[in-house]
Each structure stands twice: as structure tokens, then as C-alpha cells.
Amino acid sequence: MRRAALAAACAAGLSVGACAGSGPPGDLEPPDLFQWAQDQFDAGEYRRAAEGFLAYVLRDPLNPLVDSAQFLAAEGHLRAGDELDAVEEFRRMATSRPNSPLADDAQLGLCRAYLAASPRVSLSQEFTRRAIEECERLLQFFPTTPFRENAERLVADARAKLALKNYEIGRYYQDSRRLPQSAIVYFEIALAEEPSADVLPDLLWRLYQVYRRVGYETEAASIRERLLAEFPDSEEARSVVAEGGPPGDVSTPR
């Protein structure tokens, strides 16, 4: 962990062996309970570690290590695949202890947890949008955070996922339903979401084609110029250069 508080947390308490039970032993004093949870975390037993850290928070709520315990509990849930439990614990820390030296860690964790909970593209992307909101909140309220690059990368990943969903919907309207106006709506949304470079050439090519089909020649020319400028060696660019059919021709290059 980055913070000195976490480094101190990892070294705190007395060394105890791991417990064979499913949860933290009930007879440990708080320092030993913290160490038990830390030992579980270090061993990759993240769900048990989270239980131990949360038990420590309840047992010794005024201890300076509480922030570290709360953060590690949330991180344990996230690593265990319990993303929504991680969201709850990261949010609790970010909102109730905004002056903690780990507050920006918790805010980034909230973004990470929402993005981890985001399902495949074909399903609702509400968690993806929430991930963007939480990362943007981090950048707003912690302008000097060393996590800026991490947050910006997560936002880019989340936006690319939203773009991919809208791109797929646009493809459906273009290819299966033959509804170019509806395809334009979703392709334009996808383009505004800053899609990944894997998707962008085909998205530009398809948008160019549907613009031409409905007679939006100015918009089509603009998209064509962008495709040729940004992806001159792509199959899509070669198709645009080589095509000689009428404006309504939407034959795919692949």
C-alpha cells in the first residue's frame, strides 16, 4: 500500500497464527485481531481478512489504525470478488472520514469497485457510469492526488466500455434493422464516449456510410477526413478510398 499509514498498519500488533475458523477469533485483543486480519490479507484470504478488519473497527473505533483497517476491509472485499461489499465499505470511508490520509485511496477504490462490478457490454452499464462519476469526484475533491493518472485511465476504460455498447447497438440498427437514422444516434453517442482504438476505425467507417445513406454529405465528408487522417493504413480507410459506388452503398470492408 502507498501510504505510510498502511505501512504502519502492516507492522502493527503482535504476531499471531492464522485461525482455522471461517471468521476472526472472538477472544483476540484488538492489536492481535488487527494482525490476524493482516495475516489473512497477506495470505490471500481476502474475505476472511475483510471480516477481521471490520471486527477490529467495531472493537477499537478510536484507534489511529481504524482508517487502515477500514480501507483494507474494503480492499479485501474487492480482491475477493465481492464488488458491491467493497463499494459499501469504500463509500463509508470516503464519506465519513474525508480528512483521512487514506480518503483519496478510498475514493479511487470506490471507482475501481464500481468498474469491477460492471457487467458485460450487453447488460446495463449503470455501474460503469457510476465508476466514471466516482473517479471524477476524486479528481474534483483531491486535485493534488497522486492517483490522478490512475483515475484518468479508469475513466478512459469506462468510457470505452460505454462507447462499445452504443457501437454494438448502432451496428444492430445498421446491419439487422436497416434503420440508418437510429444507427446514427448510437454511433454518434459512441463517438462522443471516446471509444478504444480497436473500435474507432470501424465506428468511423460505419458512421460515414450511414451519413451518406441518409444524405448527410457534409457530416460524411468530415468523418471520412478523420478516418483517413487518424487511420490511414486501416482496412476501413482503404475501403473508403477505393469505393466507387453510389452514396447509399454500405457494403462492409470486412
N, C-alpha and C positions, 0 to 999 in steps of 0.2 A: 504494500500500500504506500501511496505517495507521502502522506502526511506524517510529521513527527509524532502526532498523537497516535496514529496507528502503530508506528514502530514501538512506542512506549507500551501500547496495549499488548502487543505480541510478547513483550518481555515481562509483563506484569504478573503477579501472583506466584503461587507455589506450583511446582510441577507435580501433576498427578497423572495416573494412568487413565487410559480410556475406559469408560464404563461399558459393560456388556449389554446393558439395558437399552431400550429404544429411546429414552429421554435422559435428561441430566439427573444425576443422583440427587435425591432430596435432602441429604444430610451434609452437603458441602457448604463451607463458609463462602461468602462472596468472592474473595480472591481466588479460591480453589475452583469455584464454579466458572469464573471467567477463564481460567486456564484450561479447564476441562473443555469448554466450548472452543477455545483456541486450538486445542489439540485435535478436536474433531474437524475443525476447518482445515487445518494443515494436512490431515489425513484424507481429505476429500469427502468427508461425511458431512456434506453441507446442510442437509435438512436437520440433522441432529445438532449441528453447530448453531443453526438459527434458533432452535428451541432453547439451547443453553444460553445464548446471548440475551434472548428475550427474558428468560428467567432471571438472569443477572440484573437486567434493567429493573425488574419488579422488586428484586431483593435489596438492591442498593442504589436507589434512584438519584441520590445526590453525589455519587462518586464521580470524579472527573473522567473516569473511563466509560461513563454511560454513553457518551456520543459515539465512541468507538464501538461499543457493544451494539448499539442501535444500527450503526452503519453495517457492521459485519453480519448482523442478523439479516438485514435486507439483501446484502450481497450473497449470503448463504442461500437464501430462498431463490435468488436469480440463478445461481450456479446449479441449484438442484432442479431447475426447470419449473419452479413454482412462480411463474412470472407475475401473476396477479397478487400473490402474497408479497412479492418483492415491491410491486407498485405501492401497496398499502404501507409497508414499512419505510420505504424511501420517502413517500409523501409525508408520513408522520414526522420524520426527522426534518425534512426540508421546510415544513410549515411551522412546526412547534419550536425549532431551535435554529432560527435563521442567522443567529450570530455565532454559531458554532464554527470552528475552523474546518469542519467537515461538511458545512452546509452546501458548498458548491459540488462536492463529491456526491452528496445525496441527490442534488438536483440533476446532475448528469446521470446518476443511477436510475432516476425516475424515467428519463428519456430512454435509456438503454432497456429498461424493463418493458416499457410500452412497445418498443420496436421488436423486442424478443417475443412479445405476446401477439404481435401482428400475424394474422394467418396468411395463407397463400393468396395470390393475387385474385383468384376467382371469388373470394369471400369478402365480407365487409372490411373496409380499411379504416375503421374508426380509430383503432389503436395506433395505426400509422400516423394519422393526423394528430393524435394526442402526443405522440413522440415528438413530432415537429414543434408543437406548442410548448412542451416542457424544455426542449433544447433552446428554443428562442427565449424562453423565460430565463434560462441560465445566462444567456448572453446579455440579456437586458439588465438583470439584477446583479450579475457578477462580471462586470465589463473587463476586469483585470484577471479573470480566472485563467490558470494555465491549461484549462480544459477547452479553450476556445476552438482549437483545431479539431479536437475530438467531437465537439458538439456540431461544428460545421460539417464534418464528414458524415455524422449520423443524420443530420438534416438532409444532406445531399442523397444519402441512401434511401431515406424515407420518401423524398420527393420522386426519386427514380422509380420507386415501387408504385406510387400513385400514378405516375406517368404510364407505367407499364399496364396498369389496369385499364386506364382510359384508352390507351393504344389498342388493347385487345378488344374493347367494346367497339371502337371505331372500325377495326378490321371486320368485326361481325357485321356491322351495318353496311360496310362496303362490299364484302365478299358474299355474305349469305343472304342479306336482305335487299341488297341493291338499293340502298337509301343513301345517296351521297350527301344530302344535306345533314342527316343525322351523323354520318361518319365525320363530316367536317367539324361538328360541335365537339365530338370526343377527341379528334385528332388535335384540335386547337387547345383543348384543355391539357392534353398530354404534353404538347409542346411547351406550354406555359409552366408545367411542373418540372422542367429540366430533366428530360429522360437521359438514360445512360447512353454511352457511345455505341453500345451494341444494338440499341433500338432506333436511335435517331436517324440513321440513313434511310431505313425503310419507312419510318414515320414521315420524313420529309417527302420521300418519293410518293407515298400514298396520298399525302395532303395535296401535293402538286397535281396528281391525277384527278382527285375529286373536285378540286378547284376548277380544273379545265372542263370537267364533265358538266358542271353547272354554269359555266360561262364566266367565272371569276378570273379573267385573264391577268389582271394586274397582280392579284394575290398569287396566282400560279407562277408568274414570272419572278416574283420576289422569292418564293420558296425554291424555285429552280436555281436561282443565283446562289442562294445559301447552300443548297446541296452540292453544287459544283465547286463552290469556294471551300467548304469545310471537308468534303469527302470526295475529292476529285478522282481518286482511284477506286472508288466503290463500284460495285455492280450496278447499284441504283443510278449513279452518275453516268455510267456508260450507257445505260438504257435510255436515260433522258436525252443524251447527246445523239444516240443512234435512232431514236424513234422518228418515224415519218408519217405516222397515222394521223387521223383526224383528232380534234380536241377531245372527243369523247372516248378515245381508246384508253382502256385501263388494264391492258394485259400486263401481268406481273413479270418482273425480271428474274424470278426465281421459281 
